[in-house]
Amino acid sequence: MIDQGVTAALAARDALRSMNDDDSHNSGTGVRRTERAAHECTYTDFLKSAYGMSWKTLMKMMTDKYCPRNKIKKLERELWELKVKGTDLASYAQRF
């Protein structure tokens, strides 16, 4: 008797679940749709859908966005100050 009740409850739950679009692929028509198979993505598909921006344009855009001009100037000045002037390696090594 308990087995019949559990079986009936599970069947009712499955029927309700099938009719309220919860993982049913039903769309309210009462007829189940066939699920489309996942499309295999190949390298040629990737190349067809890749964004057509040149590398130079991309680097310019990234530099403009993430490296403001004043920061670039500051880094260039800092690099210039860190360069070895002449062949005096002893004084250069003592800075660190």
N, C-alpha and C positions, 0 to 999 in steps of 0.2 A: 504494500500500500504506500509506504514512504517512497519506494523506488519509482512508482508510477507518478506520484506527486512531483518528485524532483525532475523526472523526465518531462512531464507536462510543463513545469515551470521553465526548464531550459529551452524547450521548444517554443514556448510563448516569448521568451526573451529573444531568441534567435529571430523569430518572426517580426517582433517589434523593432529589433535592431536593423533588420533588412529593410523595413519600410520607412525609417526615419533618417535615411542617408548617412548612417554611421558606418562607414567602411563597407558600403554595399554596392557602389557604382550603379545605383538604381535610377536616380534623377526623377523619382516620383511616378514613373510609368508602370511600375510593377514588373517590368522585364529587366533583367540584369544586363548591363552593358559588358562588352568584352574589354578588358583592360589592355591598353597599348603596351607593348614591350618597350623596355628602355632602349633608346637609340645608342648605338656604339659610337663613341667619339674617336675619330682617327686624327692623325696629324694633318691630313689634307683638309678635313673639316675645320680643324683649328685655324689653319692658315686662311681659309675662306672667311672666317668670322673675326680674325684678328683685326685690331684697329690699325688703320693705314696711316700712322704718323711716323715720320722719319725719326731716326735716333737723335739727330742734331736738334730738331724741333722739340722732342721730348725732354732732352737735357736742358734746353733753354727754359722751357716751361717749369721744370722742377727747380732749377736754380732761381728763377724769378719768384716762385712761390715759397721755397723753404730757405733761401739764402738771400736776405735783403742786402742791398748794395753796401750799406754801412758795415754790416758784419763781414762781408768779403774784404772790404778795405782794411778792417781791423785785423783780420787773419793774415792778409798780405803783409801788413806792417809788422806784425808779430813774427812772421816767418823771416822777413828781411832782417830783423834785429837778432834772430837766432843763427843766422848764417855765419860761417867762419870767415873772418876778414884776414886774408893773408895766410901764412903757414904757421902761425903761432898756436900750435895745438895745446901747449901746456896751459896757457891762460884760458883757452876755450874749455878744456876739461875741468878746470877749477870752478867754472860757473855752475857746474852740476854737482 
